[in-house]
Structure formats: structure tokens, C-alpha cells
């Protein structure tokens, strides 16, 4: 396949989509001084598998701008979400709190001004940062909460036919949502002042599908010729025997329903995956525009850039798709952090220590020299950036409480679960089922989670230890979850 760079330059002439080069790192040591606080750019894609980036070893997808950030920054290999569903995850990212602590998901009332006053944007704004948000906020906000957090916001979401990717832009033209996100990000950057630090959060809807659109992955038409000649390999454990090994409540779940929409034939799998890859490349192009604008403004030596996703995605593993189960592809996130002030010896390093979605807020605040509140349950990743972390945690608590209340049975529904993910062992507990159901996976020997050892008497002690560990971590995560909360 031909490299993408020459295509990007052509698009720059046609539509303002720019090739980018990230400037060389300049060595400097945080913490920052008050008059030299860093600018922060927090970029997030949607339902983006960790392995769907070139810098994570994908030989097909073309993401030169994220890859360049990874070469000149840090790439994290063990980053996870603590709850894998868009609304709850985004609330966790904003607040740095577990789902059971902030209490928000699709079925909940708006997040209050009081809660959002302790979000990372509100705290940065209070500390003198100019704050902006572009794209998919993903949570319902009480009236006035957005203004509490952001000086500038351009909310926009693409998720279904009612909220499509193609729509009329402010200039009257019909544009793909990912381009509109890039336009708004550049608008914010151009209107910023060098005398005031800023935090810009850009939340792309891509590569989330339009769920009720038969084509699902509605990419920018200018990317139509990408990946035409590629053959994307099927995922591991996608053969029928792995689906048949699942418990019945997963076999009839929403994950199987949506698998039929996207991946039930080889032809459909190729078409859908190429559409997803085109959406991701579209995000990469806009990241390039943002970095180029930062360079144009002459602030590249003091602007930290973070790239991640809210969730991963199963793309046919175990014969299902979706984000709602604790399997590795749905909870594992990409994370790249570029900080031009770090020592050159850290350039291009890979960080294998654990990072969580609830850590992002504390990290952004720490980079800005802003104290984060007790309510935040995550930890700053800055010690990992500076290679001075000691006694770092190796496991975490996972929770997923959303279930479609309008569906009275397991058919087409989402199983609720809690669990623990450690370095070697993963434990999952489906508490709604009668009888309850457990999974135990040895991630060292079985990284694709094909062999459930929960009922194997040889692993009884490990199972009991993981149950106890879950109780400990669950208690630390917040008050007990109750149905309807």
C-alpha cells in the first residue's frame, strides 16, 4: 500500500488538511513555574481499539501524526477504562472518579454544577487557564455546568442517523463531523493568547459508528481510496467454537445483535473494518492540523499533547462486538503523551505501568501545577512521565452497571458485571445472573481469554484470592452501587 503522506499534502491544497511534523523535543524539567504553565491539549477518539494505530504495531492503518507523537513522546501499553460504556466513562474522565462514585450513566439525571466544579476543566479555569471543549461531551449537564467548565465550547456528536457524521457546518457547507471538530479546535487555538495558558479538550465521535445506519462507519468521502487493496486479518478467538463456549446470557446479548450488523460475513467484516480505519485516519489528519496550528502560533515548546480514547472495542472476538464486557479489546485504551519539556532520554519510551481513565484528570491538573481535590480517585501519571514512579499499582477495579431497562430479558441486552484486572489474572463477576456467573482468565497463558478457569478446581485458591481482592478494591472505589443509581 502506498504511504499516506502524499495524499495528505494533496488534501492540504484542496481542503486545508495539513501534513504535520511535531517539533523536536526540548529538554526541560517540570514542575512548571507560575508564569510558564504549559498549554494542554487533550485529544480523545471514541471506541478506538488500542491496536488500531500504527505506533501500536498495526501494519495496515495509517496514522502518521499519532505515530510521530509516540516517537517523540511516551506510549503507554497498559491503559484501561474502569467502566466500558461511553456516558459513564466520559463522566469518569472529566471527574477522575469511578462510576459508583460519580453515579452517572445514560439513565441518570444531568451531572450537577456542584459535581462539575471539581472536574479538571473547571479546576483549570479557576486556576487561570482558558478552557475549551470541542466535540462529543457525552454527558448530560445541568444548566450552567458547561459555563462553569469552559470559556469556549462547541459540542457536537455523531452517533446515529439522528446525529449523522455529515452535516451542515457553520460556514454553510456540508462537512464530515471530524473535519468540523478540527475547524473548531483551530478556531480555539487562533483565539488564544500567549499570555494565558489554555487547556483544549477535543473529543472526536470517530470511530464510533452510526448505530442505526446499515453502513455503520460513515467516513469522510475523501478517504474512500484508502485501504482498498488491504486485507484486514480476522481477530483472534473469532471462530464459532469460541462463541459457543460463552454463557447463554452473553450469546443472546446486544454484543451478538450488533455483530450481525457488522461482522457476520467475511465481506462485511472487511467493509466495516476499512470504514473504521478511514474514520481513525480522519482523526489523525485533524490531529495534524492541530499540531501545525500550535507550531504556527510558536507555542510548541510549552504545549503538552495527550491522545487517548474513551473505550476500546470488540471487533468479532468471541463472535461478538461492542464495548460493554470486560474483555481486553473493549477495556484497553491507546495513550500517547507528548511533553516537549521532558528530558530527551525519555523520547520514544514505552511505559508499561498501569494507567486508568480516572488518572487523566489528575494528570492534566498536575501538569498545570493545580492541586486536585480529594474527590478525585485517580492518580497523576506525571511520575511515569518523569521515570520516578515507585510502588505503582498493578491491578484495578472494573464496573459496568448499565442495562437497557426497556428490555425485560437478556436478549439484546447488556450484562452487568464487576471485576478485577491484574498483571496476570482477571476476574469477572456477573451479579445479575441466576445463578451468578464468574470468569477467571490467566492473561499470561491465555491473553485472548479463551479458557475460563473459574470452575477449574486447580485454580480454586486463585479464584478465592481474586474474589477477596475485588471486595477490597470495590470498597475503595466508592459507596455500594444500587439499581437505579
Number of C-alpha atoms within 10 A of each C-alpha: 9 8 10 15 15 11 15 18 16 14 16 15 10 9 11 14 22 22 24 22 15 19 15 13 19 15 16 15 11 18 15 16 10 9 9 13 19 29 24 23 24 18 20 24 26 21 25 28 25 29 18 21 23 19 23 15 11 13 12 17 23 25 25 23 25 26 18 19 25 24 18 23 26 22 26 22 20 18 23 28 29 29 32 29 24 20 21 27 28 27 25 32 23 23 30 30 26 29 27 22 19 20 20 23 25 16 13 14 14 15 19 14 19 11 13 22 18 21 27 27 29 23 22 25 20 15 15 11 23 22 25 24 25 24 25 23 24 19 20 18 15 15 12 10 19 21 12 18 25 21 17 18 21 17 16 19 22 25 20 16 14 11 13 17 28 19 15 13 14 11 7 8 9 13 17 21 27 28 23 24 25 24 19 21 26 19 14 21 17 13 9 16 11 11 8 14 23 26 26 24 23 27 26 30 26 31 28 23 26 21 16 12 15 12 16 21 25 25 26 19 11 13 16 12 9 20 21 11 8 12 12 15 10 16 14 14 16 15 14 11 12 16 20 12 13 15 10 12 18 20 20 18 19 21 25 23 17 17 20 15 19 25 22 15 12 10 10 15 20 20 20 20 20 23 24 23 25 28 25 25 27 27 26 22 26 25 26 25 25 22 24 20 20 21 17 11 14 12 13 23 19 20 23 21 22 22 20 23 27 29 31 29 25 24 25 25 24 27 24 25 25 23 25 27 25 25 21 22 23 27 27 26 28 26 25 25 22 26 29 25 19 18 16 15 8 17 21 16 15 15 18 12 16 20 27 22 27 28 24 24 27 27 21 26 20 19 21 26 18 16 13 23 14 8 14 22 20 23 19 19 23 17 13 18 20 13 11 8 12 8 5 11 11 13 18 22 23 25 25 24 23 24 17 15 11 7 11 10 13 18 16 19 22 25 22 17 22 21 26 24 23 17 15 14 18 22 27 24 20 18 14 12 14 7 8 9 15 20 17 24 23 20 18 11 11 13 13 18 22 19 16 16 19 19 12 10 10 10 14 13 10 16 23 12 12 21 17 12 18 23 14 12 16 22 11 13 19 16 11 10 14 9 7 10 16
